[in-house]
Amino acid sequence: MPKQQYYRNLFLFSAAWNLLLAGSALLLQVWQLSAADTALLPGWQFPIGYLYFVCLFGFGYYLVAKDIDSNHGVVILGILGKVGVFVIFMADYLWGAGDIIQTLIGAADLFFAVLFIEFLYTHQRHQACTVITTAA
């Protein structure tokens, strides 16, 4: 598979990962809130806000997949976000507040971050070589 197609597939898969995991959890949260017969507990908006922003990142990865020569700022934000999710989920696990599934999801995000770093490094080198070859 050519590198260009590999990177498109990487970002499409990452978009699907974010949208499916966070989107389904977001719908579950909204359903639980609407089904509850009690008043909303303080802080209910934080998990929903978090899931909403994870979905937005997924949309950003879709935009990168559509044009891998642009939107590298989204990739940098994605790296920072995915490393942050890993750190938070790992800390939760180590402190006894998280479970192994959550930790594995964080580890998968860390793996995506490594692949994103590889994309930025490789793709920028490839673009520089193309510019030099075209100019010559």
C-alpha positions in Angstrom: 0.0 0.0 0.0 1.4 3.4 -0.9 2.3 5.7 2.0 -0.3 8.3 1.0 -3.1 5.7 1.1 -1.7 4.3 4.4 -1.9 7.7 6.0 -5.4 8.4 4.7 -6.5 5.1 6.2 -4.7 5.8 9.4 -6.6 9.1 9.9 -9.9 7.5 8.7 -9.5 4.7 11.2 -8.6 7.2 14.0 -11.7 9.3 13.1 -13.8 6.2 13.3 -12.2 5.2 16.6 -13.0 8.6 18.2 -16.4 8.9 16.8 -17.6 5.3 17.6 -16.1 5.2 21.1 -17.0 8.7 22.2 -20.1 9.0 20.1 -21.7 5.8 21.6 -20.6 6.8 25.1 -22.1 10.3 24.5 -25.4 8.9 23.4 -25.4 6.6 26.4 -24.8 9.5 28.8 -27.5 11.6 27.2 -29.9 8.6 27.3 -29.1 8.0 31.0 -29.7 11.7 31.8 -33.0 11.7 30.0 -34.1 8.4 31.6 -33.3 9.6 35.1 -36.3 10.7 37.1 -34.1 12.7 39.5 -32.5 16.1 39.2 -29.2 16.3 37.4 -26.2 15.8 39.7 -23.7 18.6 39.8 -20.9 18.2 37.3 -23.0 16.2 34.7 -21.8 18.4 31.9 -18.1 17.5 32.2 -18.3 13.9 30.9 -20.6 15.0 28.1 -18.3 17.9 27.3 -15.3 15.6 27.2 -17.0 13.1 24.9 -18.2 15.9 22.7 -14.6 17.2 22.2 -13.4 13.7 21.5 -16.0 13.5 18.8 -14.7 16.8 17.4 -11.2 15.5 17.3 -12.6 12.5 15.3 -14.0 15.0 12.8 -10.6 16.7 12.6 -8.9 13.4 11.8 -11.5 12.9 9.0 -10.5 16.3 7.6 -6.8 15.3 7.7 -7.7 12.0 5.9 -9.4 14.0 3.2 -6.2 16.1 2.6 -3.1 14.8 4.3 -1.1 17.7 2.9 -3.1 20.1 5.1 -4.4 20.3 8.6 -1.2 19.3 10.3 -2.2 21.5 13.2 -5.0 19.1 13.9 -2.4 16.3 13.9 -0.3 18.1 16.5 -3.4 18.7 18.7 -4.3 15.1 18.3 -0.9 14.0 19.5 -1.2 16.2 22.5 -4.7 15.1 23.2 -4.0 11.4 22.8 -0.9 11.5 25.0 -3.0 13.4 27.6 -5.8 10.8 27.5 -3.2 8.0 28.0 -1.7 9.9 31.0 -5.1 10.5 32.6 -6.3 7.0 32.1 -3.1 5.4 33.3 -3.1 7.7 36.4 -6.7 6.6 37.1 -5.7 3.0 36.8 -2.7 3.4 39.1 -4.7 5.2 41.7 -7.4 2.5 41.6 -10.1 4.7 40.0 -9.9 3.3 36.5 -10.3 -0.2 35.0 -8.3 -2.2 32.6 -10.6 -1.4 29.6 -10.2 2.3 30.1 -6.4 1.8 30.4 -6.3 -0.2 27.2 -8.2 2.5 25.4 -5.6 5.0 26.7 -2.8 2.7 25.5 -4.5 2.6 22.0 -4.6 6.4 22.0 -0.8 6.5 22.9 -0.2 4.1 19.9 -2.2 6.5 17.6 0.0 9.4 18.9 3.2 7.5 18.0 1.7 6.9 14.5 0.8 10.5 14.2 4.4 11.6 15.1 5.7 9.2 12.5 3.3 10.7 9.9 4.5 14.3 10.6 8.1 13.3 10.5 7.9 11.1 7.4 5.4 13.3 5.5 7.3 16.5 6.0 10.5 14.8 4.8 8.7 13.5 1.8 7.2 17.0 1.0 10.7 18.6 1.3 12.1 16.0 -1.1 9.3 16.6 -3.6 9.9 20.4 -3.5 13.6 19.9 -4.1 13.0 17.5 -6.9 10.4 19.7 -8.5 12.6 22.8 -8.3 15.6 21.1 -9.9 
